[in-house]
């Protein structure tokens, strides 16, 4: 392998999503244009305007040790499932524990545990609350569990930046390697917060789709009739390696993480500002040494909200242009919040590696204000020599990652 030893390579991929219990099945479903969104059958959803979600295709309990799983929040469970797959896919690198770091982002952390144990406290008193409550609800739990699993002593970090968390985690992993603080970083995002409170909150904010009669058609980024996102759950994790370290062990790489741009809007707690998104993309391009015309693919954040999709379309046009192919895989998975950025990164990595771009499903009528080459219908075969993936979150968080082919 002839490589620039300072490059950062992606050598491992792992995922558990509404489309599949691993990275391969998730990717194959994306290419086939399948949806992982369905109705919520529980009674608690009956009063909600939107009663649909993207739930996991494979339950974590099917692959985790039963005793261990009971001591973990669902968010921690999915992080561990994805990290194990990514680590195995990377060939279980033999790395000094002091040079191995973990960065797993999340938006809400152990929300299900916090809400569930509060119900126990109210109904049955202090003595019935689980002694595992705090390590299950803490936002750093997913990163901590993964670091324990892998014996990583180079740091266990947790970016909490709403829907940009997973992408920021990967950007932080890039920084750790470039700063010489790690040779290998396991990075990604995890989220599992499909529950009455979050669903009700998004319903009250008019952010969630109410297309209950056609769940698989509900998430429709860039379509003129989009009416909101669909909540999803899952995790996606990548293994990043200093290229010289990967070359020394003859590791196979999926792609190169060429650059990252992380910005904040300092504008509004929920409304996005296109200028901040443009700065993130331009920073990623600058770090990667790329020009806008080099970009052949943009994996859009595109959640299927009326204002959000349009703001991103305008920012992509300004920062990169209208020439790249654009895809929005949330049309199939729903919005995984803290895991959305890392799942978008995984899809982008595989698109660069395989030379195929998944279609954005459910785009019956492209919004005329979207001046982009949105891939619709079926997946598009095309070489991709450079790509961006975007993630934006409440609070004005923006993250853009640049990927190029592996050497």
Buried (B, 14 or more C-beta within 10 A) or exposed (E): BEBEEEBBBBBBBBBBBBBBBBBBBBBEBBBBBBBBBBEBEEEEBEEBBBBBBBBBBBBBEEBBEEEEBEBBBBBBBBBBBBBBBBBEBBBEBEBEEEBBBBBBBBBBBBBBBBBBBEEBBEEEEEEEBBEBBBBBBBBBBBBBBBBEBBEBBBBBBBBBBBBBBBBBBBBBBBBBBBEEBBBBBBBBBBBBBBBBBBBBEBBEEEBBBBBBEEBBBBBBBBBBEBBBBBBBBBBBBBBBBBBBBBBEEEBEBBBBBBBBBBBBBEEEEEEBBBEBBBBBBBBBBEBBEBEBEBBBBBBBBBBBBBEBBBBBBBBBBBBBBEEBBBBBBBBBBBBBBBBBBBBBBBBBBBBBBBBBBBBBBBBEEBBEEBBBBBBBEEBBEEEBEBBBBBBBBBBBBBBBBBBBBBB
